[in-house]
């Protein structure tokens, strides 16, 4: 599973500067459509607008785009799956095509909690796709301004498989230039004398603590700050 970097730089190539931004977690988007391919194979291939999403980000925030993906949720026969692999995905951001007529098999993600093959009295039906880790080789990773419109279109869907359920989504992560807020306490442990001491982290801890109980002075009261103050005024809130 993709884990966004804790810090990333939003680069302004025009002003030749950059701002450190802190990750606040993933914010994936997924939209579901159903398409009736009919029961007769060899018909006219189907074109489907499968995703249309506009980002919303607060001032000083931005969403990092990682990659788009498609999930064929409906189990299909091996023969139909081979035909479906010939469908093409186009993905655009504000009208600019970042993926243009790419074979859909390069973007098929296996839906969560579904097995790869489901034997039935009609034969083996397949769920197409690979794991998220296997798709990450095609990630692009760039920040999207507030109000960015992302659209996906699938062309060349073959007929003959009945009603299909198709998910189209994109992996996103929320980033901000604001310092960490809230009452986050350090994690400690007790020794044999019941003395508290901070847990040793495998990497430098970044979770600051705004306040702590007075009875545990051995736990640090605060951690490192989250980078530069506030950053640009229009990272996410305007164009």
N, C-alpha and C positions, 0 to 999 in steps of 0.2 A: 504494500500500500504506500502511496506517495505521502511523504512527510515534508511539508514546506519548510524551507530554511527559517530558522528563528529570526534572522535579520536579513534584509535584502536592501539594495540601494535603488532608489528611483532616480534614474539618470535623465537629466535635461540636456540633450546634445546641443541645443541652441545656446543656452546660457553657460554651457560647459561646467555644470555643477551636479551634485547628487545629494540625496537626502536619505539617511538611514531610516528604515521602516521596520517595525516589529510585527511579527506574525501574531494574529489573534485566532488562528484556526482556519480550517477548511470551510468553504461556503459553496459546495457543489450545487449545480443546477441540473435538473433532469425533467424532461417533458415526455409524456407518453401519447402516442397516437395509435389508432387501429386502422388497418387498411384491408379491404376485401379484395383478395387476389383472384377470387373465383375458384372454380373446381376444374377448369379446363386449362391445361398447359399449352404453351405456344402462342398465347395471345399477345396483344400489344403491351410492352413493358410499361410499368407504372412509375410516375414521378410523384414524389411526396415531399411537401414542405414539413419537416419534422421538428424544427425548433425555431422559436423566435423569442428572444429574451433581451431586455434592456437592463443594464446594471444600474444599481442605486448605491451610492457611497456618500458618507458624510464628509464634511470638510476635514481635510488632513488625513483622510482614509483613501485607500485604493484597493481594487481587487486584482490579484495576480492571476492571469490566465495561464494554465498549464497545458491542457490538451482537450480536444473534444473526443467523444466516443459514442458508439452505437451499441445497443443491446437488442438482440433478437430474442424476445422473451418466449415466444410460442415455439414449442418443439416442432421440428420439421424432419422430413425424411432425408437420408443422406443424398439422394438424387437432387431434391430441391435445394438443399444447402449448397451443393456445388454450383447450382444456377444462381443462387442468391449472392454468392461471392463475387459474381460479375457485376453486381450493382455498384454505383459510383457515388461517393460522398463529396459534396461541395460545402465548405464552411467559410462564412465571411464575417468580418468584423467591421462594422460601419461601412459596408459595401466593398471592402477590400478582401479578396479571396486569399485566405491563408492556407486553405486546402482546396484544390481545384480538380474535380473529377478523379479523385483517388479511389482505388479499389477498396470497397467497403470492408473486405477481410482484414485490411491493415488497421482498422479502427474498431473491430468487434470486441467488446468486453463481455465476458461471461457474467450473466446476472448472478447476484449474490443468492446463496441458499438453493441453487438449482444444480442438479447433477448433470454431468456431461451427456449421459445417454439414459433414455427412459424406455425400457422394453414394454411393448404393449401387444395386444392381439393383432395389431396392424403391422407389427415389425418394430424395429428399433427406431425411435425418434431421437433426434439430436438437438442439443442446445449448443449454439455456436458461440465462440469467443475464447479469449485467453484471459489470464489474470491481469490486474492493473499494473503489476510490476513489469510484465512483458510488453505492455503498451507504452511504458514511460520512455522508451528509446526515441519516440517521436515527439517528446514534449518540446515546447518552444519558450514558455515562461516570459511573459512581459506584462506590464501593468496596464489596466484599462481605466481610462477616465470615467468619471460619473456620466451616466446617460449613454454608454456605449451599447450599440445594438448588435447582437450576435444572432446569426441565422444559419440554419443548416437545411440542405436539400439532398434527398436521395433520389437518384434517377436509375432507371433500368431494373426496377424490382420485377422479377418474373411472375407470371400468373400460375395458377394451379394449386395453391396451398391453402385456399380458404382464407379465413380471417386471421391476420397476423397482428400481434401486438409488438410495437417497436418503441424502444426508449432511445432518445437522443439527449446527450448531456455534455457537460464540460466540467473538468476539475478546476475549481477556483479556490483561492485562499484570500482571507481578509488581512490587510496590512494597515498599520497606522503609524503616524509620527508622534503620537501622544505618549506620554509616560504612562507606565502601568498604574492602574487605579485600584482602590479597594483594600480590604483588610486581608492580606495574604501573609500567613505566618510561616516562619521557617520550620523545617521538620527536624526534630531532635530525637534522641534516644536516652535511656537511663542506664548508668553503669551500676555496679554492685552496691555502691554507696548511695544509690538513688540520686545521683547528680546528673543533670541534663547536659548534653553536649550536642552540637550540630551534627547532622548526618553528613558524611563525606560523599560528595557527588562525584561520579566518574568524569564530569566536565563541569566548568564553572557554573554555579547556580545563577540564574537571572531573575528569580522570583523575589522581588522586593517585598518587605513587610512594612505596612504603614504604621502598625502598632502591635504591641505584644503584652501578655500578662506580666505584672510586676513580679510574680513569684518564680519566673524562669529567666534570670538575667544571663544565663549562659548561652541562650539562643540569640543570635544577632537580631537587632531591632530593625535593620534595614538592609537591603541588598543594593547592588549597582543599579543605576538608573537606566532607562531604555533608550539612550541615544540623545540626539540633539533636541532642543526645545522646539516643539510644535511643527517645525518644517514649513513647507509652502502652504499658503493660505488656500490654494485651490487644487490640491492633489486630487481629491475626489469630488468636491462640491461644485465644481464648475469647469467649464472648458476654457 
